[in-house]
Amino acid sequence: MGLVIPLEDSKRRASASLEPLLDLVAADMQRVNELILSKAGSNVSMIPEVANHLISSGGKRLRPMLTLAAARMFNYRGEGHIKLAASVEFLHTATLLHDDVVDESEMRRGKLAARMLWGNQASVLVGDYLLGQAFRMMVEVGSIEALDVLSTAAAVIAEGEVMQLSVAKNMSTTEDEYLAVIRAKTAALFSAASEVGPIIAGGDRAMRAAFRSYGTNLGLAFQLIDDALDYGGSQADLGKKVGDDFREGKITLPVVLAYRRGSDQERDFWRRVLEKAEIGDGDLEKAIGLIRSHRAIEDTVERARHYGSVARDALAPFPDSPHRNALIEVVDFCIERAH
């Protein structure tokens, strides 16, 4: 039930890849991965079992790669970027463990979610352990500014989780309200991961602001494409079942758009399946049909393209370099997942 959404630039579509970024940070990422495995260890056997279940499940580790590339772009030669990148990944992993409990998710990255194997309590507590380890590594780096940026992001992400509770199963959610949720839940960590690179490399305020903008807008684009894929992608794209957002009663942008553009009868359908959680056979297919009929997927992708353009423009003033070019290509890669 895939949906092909053409991009305006076929050359960009044919070439966009994570490979340039992967190649540039490969050596650093090996050290980050070793540190992650080391810091996920504990004498309490359940902690590494739960943590490694998710850590080893094949995520792209895009956020820590942003930290590494941003630091190297400014010729950073120290060791702090390794610990900050690992901290970023631990923040992300902890968020996923907590998210799956809140959302009652069964799958994560194509595998059973940790909560399905060890229970909700273990998932929450191991997430807390990883948060603690993340902050220990941040402190070890010795940059108060980097600590400030990442700790602020952690607080904003938690705020986003609470905000999402207020919009969950609420069909009166507006587009602006939904964007505020994903700006906190997703974009905040992309932003912080990007900004700490120039911070530890001694970049000035303008450099920090540029990378903060790059990360924020990349994060927004990334999440909007995820939203589109849940109704128009495949399980291979998502690492979870197509329609999981629907089954969990999540109000995402394609739903917001389809609901507001729909007839009274269509809005009654959305309220039944999402607000009342009365989902029957064929309802997912009907939801996808309504979303398509109102061009909600295409318009969600169009909004993602807009934020992608803002992210690319944020790095435009910097001199041409392999790291800059790879970071710009990341934007194209994230948006092209809609194919």
N, C-alpha and C positions, 0 to 999 in steps of 0.2 A: 504494500500500500504506500509505496514511495511517491514523492512528488518532486519533480525536477523544476527548479526555479532558476531561470537563466540570469546570469549576471551581465552587467553592461559591458564588461571588458573580458572578451574571450581569451585574450593573451594572458591576462592575469590569472584567469581560471585554470589555464593549462599548466601554469608554472608554479603557482603558490605552494609552498611546502614548509614544513618545520625543519627540513634537513640542514639548511644553512645555519640556523640557530643551534641545532643539535651538534653539528660539527664544531662550531666555535666554542661551545661550553662543555664538550665531551669530557675533557680531562677534569675540569672542575666538578662536573656532575658526578663523576665516579667517586670523588672525595665526599661530595654531599651525600650520596647514597650510602657510603660506608659509615658516615657520621650518623645518618638517620637510623641505620640498623643498630649501631652501637647505643645510641641514646634511647631507642625503643626497648632496650633490654631492662630486665629487673629480676630480682630474686623471687618475686611473686610471679609464678609461671604463667598465670592467665594474662598478665599484661602484655608480654611479647607475643603470646598466641593471638590475642585479639588485634593488637596493633599490626603485626606482620600480615595478618589476613588481608587487611586493607592496603597496607603499604606495598605489598608484593603483588597487588591485583592488576597492575598494568596501567595505572594512570599516566598521563603524559608528563606530569611534573612541570607543567608550563610555568606556573608561578615562580618556583625557585629559579628556573632558567632565566626569567626576566631579571631577577636580582643579579645573577651572575653576569649576564650580558650588559646590563646597565652599568655595573661597576667596572667591567673590563673596557667598556666604551670610553671611559674617562681615565684609562691607563692605570687602574688600581692594581697594586702589586702586593697588597697585604694578604692576610688570611681571614679577615673578618667576614668577607662575602660568603665564605663557605658556611659559617655558622648562621649567618642571617638567612641564607637560602634554605638551610635545614629547618630553621625556625619557621619560615614561611610555610614550608610543606607540613610541618607539625600543626600549625594553626589550621591549615586547610583540612588535614586528616581529622583533627578533633571536631571540626565543624561538620564533616560528613558523618562521623559516628553519632553526633548529637542529632543531626538532621534526620537520620534514618529512624531514630527513636520517635522524634516528634511527628514525623510524617507516616510512621508505621510502615516504612518501606520494606519490601521483601528482597529486593535485588539491588546490588551496587556493583557497577563495572562488570556486569555479566555473571556475577557470582552471588550466592546468598549473602545478604547483608549480615554484618557481625551480630546484630541483635537476634537474628534468626537462629544463630548457632550458640551464642553464649548468653543471650537475654538482654533486656533493656538496661538493667542495672550495670552489668559489666561494660556495656558499650558506653554509657555515660561516664562511668568512673575512669575507664581507660582514656577516653577523650580528655578528661580533666588532667590525667597524668601527663598526656602529651602536651597539653597547654603549659603545665608547669615546666616541663623539659624545654619547651620553646623559649620561655622567659629566662630560664637559666642560661641558655646559649646567648640570648640577646645581651644579657648582663656581662657575660664573658667577653663580648666584643668590645665593650667599653665606650660605646657611642651613645650618649644620652639622647641625641637627636634621633638616631635610628630606633632606640628603645621607645621614644615618645611616639614616633610614627606607627610602629607595629603594635604597641599597646593600645593606642587610640583606635587602630583598625579592629583589634579584638573586641573592644567595647562597642564599636559601631556595628560589627557583625552580629553581636548579641542583641543589640537594639533591633536590627533587621529581622532577626528570628521572632522577636516579640511582635514587631509590626506585621509580619506575615500571619501570625495567629489572628490578628484583627481583621485581615482581609480574607482569610481562609473561609471558603464556603459562603462568601458574601458577594452576591452578584451586583451590588451597588458600587463595587470597587471601580474607581476611575483609572484611566491610563496613568495620570500623574501619580496617583497613590501607588499603583503597581511599580512604576519606575522608581519611586522612592524606596520601595522594599528591595529591589534588586541592586540599587545603588549602594545600599547598606550591606546586603547579604553577600553579593558577589563582587561588585566593583571595588569595594573598599580594600579587599585584600590584593586585588590586581594593582590598585593604586599604590598601596604601601610597599608591595614587593618591588615595584618599579622605582619608587622614590628613594628607597634606602641604598640603591646602587650609587647614585651620585652623592648621597650624603657621606658614605664612608670613603668615597674617592675625593672628597674635598670640594665638591661642586658648589657653585653659588646658588642663590635663591632662584634665579631664572632657570637654571638647569633642573633644580628640584621641582619647580612648578611645572616645567615642561613634561617631566617624567610622571609627575602626579596626574596631569591631564591625560597623558598617553595611557597610563594604566587604568584610570577610571573609565575612559571611553572604550578601551579594549574590553574591559570587564562587562560593560553594558552590552556591547555588541555580542560578546561570547554568550551571555545568558539569553539574549533575545533569540539567537540562533538555536540554542537548546530548546527554548519554548516552541519554536517553529518545528523542530525535528520531532517533538513529542507527538505531533499530529500529522506530520508529513514526511517522517524519516523512516529509518529501519532500526531494528534492534542492534545491528552491527554499528550503526552511527552512534547510538546512545549508550550502549553498555547496560541497558535496562530495557524493559518491554515498552514498545510503542503504546502510548495511552496511559502510562503510569501516572502522569500528572492528573489526567481525567479521573482515574480510579481513586486517587488520593484526595479528590475534591479541590485541587489547587486551581486558583484563579490566576491564569497567566495571560499575557497580552493577546494571543489569538482568541481566547475566550472572551476577554473584555471587548474586543472589537466586534466579534460575531454577535455577542449579546446586544450591544448597543445598536447594531445595524439591523437586527432581526425584527420579525413581526412579534405581536403579542403572544401568539401561539409558540413561536420559537423561544421566546424568553421564558415562557412557562416550562418548556422542556429543560432549559438550562437550570432553572430554579429547582426542578424536580431532581435532576441527576447530580447536581453539585451542592446545592444548599441542603437538600433533604437526603442526599446520598441514596436515592432510590434508582439504582442502575440495573437495567434488565438487558436481556439478549438484544443485540443490535444497536444498543444506545451509543457505544463508542463509534460505530460506523456512521450513525446519524450525526453525531457531534462533528466528526471529520467532514461529512458532507456539508453541514452548515458553515463550518469554518472556511471550507473551500468556496462555497457559493458566495460568501461575503468578502472574498479575497483577503481573509485575515492573515493567512500564512505569508502571502506575498508582501502585505503591508508591514508585517512584523519584520521580515527580512529587509525591507526597505528602510525601516528605522534602524536596524542593525548596521546597514551600510552607512547611514548618516553618522552614527557614532564611530564607525570605523574610519570615516574620512576625517573626523575631528582628531582621532588618535594619530593618524598618519601626519596630519598637519602639525601636531605638537612636536614631532621630531624633525620637521622640515628645515628649521633654521640651523641644525647641526651639520658639520662638514660630512661629506660622503665618507663612509667607512663600512667595513664588513659587518660590524655589530649593529650600526644604525640600519643598514639595509635589511639585515636579518630580522630586526625587530619590526620594521615596517611590513615585511613579508608575513610575519606572524598574524598581523591584522587580516590580511587577505586570506590566509589559511583558515582562520577561525570563521570567517563569514562564508567561505566556500563549503563548509561542512553541510550547508543546506542543499547540496546536490546529491 
